[in-house]
Amino acid sequence: MKRYLPTVLVGAAMMLATPGVSAQEGGEEFTFTRDILPIFQQNCQACHQAGAIAPMELMTYEQVRRYGRVIRNRVSERLMPPWHLNPHLGVQDFKNDRSLDEEEIATIVSWVDLGMPEGDPADAPPPVEWPTGEDFQSTPVLGEPDLIIYTKPFDVPTHGNDLWWRPRVPTGLTQDRYVRATEVLPSFPEGRGVTHHMLVTAVQDASVGGLLTEWALGKTGEIYQEGTGKLLEAGSEIAFEVHYYPNGTPVPQDRVALGIWLYPEDYVPEFPTRLRFFNIAPEGVLGIPPHSKPIYQRQFVMRTPVRIQSFQAHFHLRGKGASMEAIYPNGRTEVLSQIDDFQFNWHNNYIYADDAAPLLPAGTVLKFSMWYDNTEDNPNNPHPGDFVTWGDRAADEMGHFWIGVTDLTQEQYERLVREREAATDAGSGESGGR
């Protein structure tokens, strides 16, 4: 069972009551109002509502019944909700977990097989007021962003090749502030269909250790642990790199929004964090022959102790799966996270729970693996007969990870390990990642 409800993508669901005794335990049939609707509110409706990212609405009994058989198949195959981590390997506790557990999957499958009975309307939980496609998904949890910075307008044509737009925009900050969360929001509704990905850099004297944030299809945002942040300086600018690809609908004067949540004035978090780029299959190395399923691997040594905040793999259309393993200084190997069925439209950023974020001692080797499917078995593959190489276009391929990494001193590491162990001994959580 999941330990808590999602925060980033479906943050408002945190306020829902946990369902009580299931119908199955009571010896009765599953019904939509009592058993299915609570699951959909917690895991599905944030995307499956009017104006949101999903292609159909799943808010009412009639809407869900219409797609019942499709829902059964997608849920039983773990294609929906889009959470592609192996449920049996590695850390399983995440702040933004929107997956279904085995009991929830069995409930939905059984309900469809029983003929999808509606049940008593009095059993239905109250409706949830969800953010729409025009809203930041993190708002129900974090409130409105402290800063909203838009890219300069760009005209996306009806047809043509991939395009890149690289404007710079002032933040407007008059004093140094620390960032606690970010979220990228493509314009609504047309911009969402033509925005492939965006890289966001802080232009200032002090480095944030790489990008301020990165966004790709399906990703929502990043939320750092309490006491962890990135410095954004007074007078700084934001450098955007937006990758557009025309889809048949012109989008004139398109703007992408960056939402930034800040810590209070004069607050300095103990732990600076950074979004590290681990390139596994770079330009000049990546080459995928026709009708092949190659695997690429690469290892990186952590010179200092680190805490891993988040895990995200970046592929294009031939990407199939990816994993991150820790090889500890004593030789022990542990899978931290593994993606089994990558989907191009869902570049999930898996944000580890505070009490499960891997704590790794100095000298730990992070081993990354990425595997591809350039065959007819891959339904997303447009041309299995092509020899595919590295490239920025969606038709090309990539292979890298965006990992939220917090560098620690030895003293900080040892203190965090003690706190984690004490919490585990008290029965309040698992050590996860150690």
N, C-alpha and C positions, 0 to 999 in steps of 0.2 A: 504493500500500500504506500502511496505517496504520503509524505509527512506533512505537507502543507500545500496550499493552493498557489497558482502562479502569481507573479508580481508585475513583470514588465508588459507582456503582451495582453494578459487578462487580469490586470491588477485589481479591477473593481470587484472581482469575484472573491477577494480576500474577506469581504464583509458578509458573504453568504454563510448561512448556517450549514453545518455538516449534516448530511442526510442521516436519518435514524436507522432503525432496523429495516433490512431489505424485505421486499415482498417474498423473496424466496425463503428467507428464514421463517416467515410467517406461514409458509405453505400455500401462498397465493400466487397468481400470475403477476408478472411484471406489467406495469401500466406506464403510459407516457407521463402522466401528471405526477405520479409519486416517485417513479424510479428513473425515468429517462431524462426528463426536463432538468433536474438538478445537475446531472452529468453534463448536459449540453451547456448549461449556464456557466459551469466551472471551466469547461475545456473547449467549447466550440463557438459560442455565440459572439465572442469578441471579433471574430473574423466573418462569421456567417450571419450578417445583418445587413440591412439596407445601407448602401454606400461604403461598406467595408471591402476588404481585399478579396474575399471568397466569391465564387461565381453564383452562389445561391444563398437564400435566406433560410435559417433553421431556427426561427423564433417561436413558431406556433406548431400545434399538432398537425394541422393540415400540411404545412410546409415540410415537416420532417417525414410524415407518412409518404409524401410524394416521392421522396428520394430514399425510402427505407432500405431497399435492396442494395443500392449503391453505397449507402452509409455502412451497411453490414460488411460489405466486401472491403471497403477502405479501412474500416476499424479493425477487422480481423487480420488484415495483412499489415497492420501498423503503419499504413500510409497517412492516416489521419487520426488524431491531430498530428501535424508535422513535427515529429520529435524522433529523430533518427538514430539515437544512441542505443547501443545494445543494452537491454534491460537487466542483463545478468553479469556484465563485466564492468569493473571500475566503479568510480564514485557514482552514486545514484541520487544524491540530494542536491537539488538546484533551486535557486531563487525563482527562476522563471519556468519551472517544469509545467508543461501543458499536456504531458502524455497521459494515457489511460492505463490504469493498472489491470491486472488479469481479471479481477472481479468486475470492473466496469465494462471491459470488453465482453465478458461472458453475459453480463446483463443486457447489453445492447443486442448482441447476437440472438439471445433467447427471446427477447421482446419481438424482434422482427420475425423470428421463426414461429412465434405464437400468433402472428397475424396483426401485430402492432395495435393492441387495444389502447384506447384513450384513457380510460379511468375516470375517476371523480374529479371534476374541476376544483373542488374544495381542497384536494391534496396538493395542488400546484404551489410551488414557492412563489413569492412575489417577483415580478419582473425586475431585471437589472437595467439601469440606465448606463449604456455603454458609450464610450467615446466613439465618434464616427470617423470616417476616413479623413476628415478635416482636422481632427484632434490628435494631440500627442497621446500615445497609449499609456505613457507613464504618469499622466496627470492624476488619475484616481489615487495613486499611491503617493506621489511626490508633490502634488499641487501643480500650479502653472509654472512653466520654466521661468527662471530669473532673467534669462536672455533668449531672444529668438533672433537669429541672424539668417537673413535670406541671401541666396546667391543673386548676382545680377541677372536680369532677364536674358533668356536665350530662346531663339526661335528654332524649334525642332521641326524639320520638314516632314512631309507625308511619307516620302520614300528616300532611300539612300543608304550609304554605308554608316558604320558606327562613327559617332562624333564625341569629341571631348571638349569640355568647357572649363576654363581655369581662371575664374575671377578671384580677386582679393577684396575683402570687405572688412572695415574696422569693427572691432567688438564694441566700442563705445565705453569701455571700462575706464574709470578715472582713478582707480586704486587696484592694487593686486588682490586677486580673489582666487580661492581654490574651488575646483570643480568636483562635484560629487556624483554627477550623472550626466549623460548626454543621450540625445535621440535625434535621428534624422527622419524627416517627414517629407516625402515627395508631394508635389502639388496634387490636389484632388479635383476631379477624378482622372483627367487625362494624363497628367504627369507620371502617375504611378506606372502606367503601361509602357513608358518609354525610358524610364530611369533604370539603368543597369546596376551601377554602383557609384559610390562617392568616397573619396579620400579627403580627410579634413586635417589640416596642419595649422598649428599656432605659430604665427610669425612674430617672434619676440626674442629678447636677449637670452632668456633662460629656456633651455630645451625641456620639453615634456617627455623626452626619451623616445621619440618617434612620432607617430600620428597622435593627434588629439582624439580622433575616433575614425572608424571606418564603417561604411554601410554597404550592404549588398541585398539583393532580392530576398525578402522574407525576414531580414533582421530588423529588430526594433531599436534596441539601444543598449547602453551599458550603465550599470549601477555599481559603484564601488562599495566595498565594505566600510562600515563606520570607522572613521579615523584614517581613511585612505583617500587620496585625491591627487589632482594635477593642478599645478600653478598656472593661472592665466594672468598675464601682467597687464598693468594699466597701459593704455595706448597700443595694445597688441592688435594684430589683424588676423583674420582667418583666411587661409588660402584653400580654396576648394578645387577639387578635380572631379568633375561630374562626367560620367560615361553615359551618353545617350545612345539609343538605337531606335530609329524610326520604325513604326509598326503599322503604317497605313493611315494613321490619324494625325493630322498636323497639330502641334501644341505650341501656339505662338506665345512669346513672352513668358516662358516657363521659369519658375523659381522653386528651388528646393530649400526647405527650412531646416535649420539646425537649432534644436532646443538644448539649452544648457541650464542645469540646476547647480547652484553655488552653495557652498558652506556659508555660515554667517560671517559678517565682516570681522576681520582680525583673528579668525579661527585658522590655525595652522595644523593640518592633520599630521599625525606621527609618521605615516607611511606614504611617501610618494610612490605612485604606481605608473606603469607604462604599458603600452600596447606593443608587444614585440612581434616582429615579422620573422617567421621561420620559413625560409624558401627551400622546399624539398626538391622541386623539379624546375629549376630556373631556365631562362633562355640559354640556348646552346646545349642543354642537357636533355630537356624533355623531348622525346620523340616516340610517338605511339603508332606502330605499324597498323595497316589495315587488318581488320578481323582479329585483333589481339586484345589481351587483358593483362597489361604489364603492371608491375608493382615498383614503386620508388620508395627508398628509405634513406634517412639521413639522421645523424646524431649530433647533439649539441651539449657541451659541458656547462653546467651552472657553476660559475666561479665563486659565487657567494650563496648563502642560504636564500631561498626564495619561497614565496607563497604564490600559488597559481590561482588567479581570480576567475578566469574564464577560458573557454576552449571553443575555437571556431575554425573550421576548414573552408578553404576557398578553391572550388573547381569551376569548370564550365560544364558543357553538356555530356562529356564522357566520364566525369567523375562518378565513382561508385561507392568508395568507402575510405575511411581514414582512422588512424589510431594514434594515441600518445601514450608512451610507456615511460616509466621511470626505472633506470638502472642505478640502484643506490651504491654508495661507496663500498659497502660490504658484499656487493655482488648480487643482492636480491633484486629481482625484476618484478614490476607490478604494472599492470594495465591501468592507466588512470581514466581514460575514456576511449570509446570506440564507436564510430559511425558505421552502421552496417548497410544503409541504403540511402545514400546521399541523393537529394532532389535539388535540381538547379534553382527552382523557384523558392527554395527555403534555405537560405544561408543562416541557419540558426546559430546564435551566439549563446552557448551554454554557460550560464553564470552559476558557479558553485555556491552552495550554501555556506554561510560564515563558518559553521562548525564542521564543514566537510572539505573546504578548499585545501588542496594538497599542500603540505608543508614539507619542503625538500631540503636536506642538508647540503652544504657546499660540497662540490664534487659529484653531485648527482648528474647522470647523463639522461637527457630527454631524447628518446628515440621516437621519431615520427615515421609513419608509414602511410602511403596513399596508393590506392589501386584504381585502375581505370577499366572501362568496358567499351571498347571500340568495335563491338560486334552487333549483329542483328538482335541479340538478347536484350540490348539496352533500348527501351522504348523512346528515350530522349535523344538517341543518336541520329543525326540527320543524314550522315553519309558513312556507313561502316567501311566502305572501300577506300576512304581517304587516309593518307599518311598525315597525322596531326602533329603539329609542333606548338611550342610556346607562342602566345600572342595575346594582345589586349582584346581582340574582337571576341564576341560570344561564340563565333564559329571556330575559333582557335581553342587552345586549352591552357590551363594554369595548374599549379600545384603548390599551395603554401598554406600556412596556418597564421591566424591572428590570435595570440595568446596574451591574456592579461597577466602581467608578471609584476610582483612587488618584491624588490630586492630588500633583503634583511641583513642587519648586522648579526653576528653570532649571538650577542646578548638578546636581541629581539627574538631570534629564532628559538633559543632555548626557553625564553619566557612564554612564547606562544605554544610551544610543545607542552610545557608544564600546564598551562591553562587548558589546553585541549585534553590532556590526560586526566586532569582533575574533573572536567566536565563529564568525561566518559565514565570515570569512576562513580560519579554522582548519578549516573543514569540519564543524563540530559542530552546525550548525542553520541555519535560514533566518531572515531578519529579520522576516517576517510583520507586516503592518500598517504598514510604512513604505515 
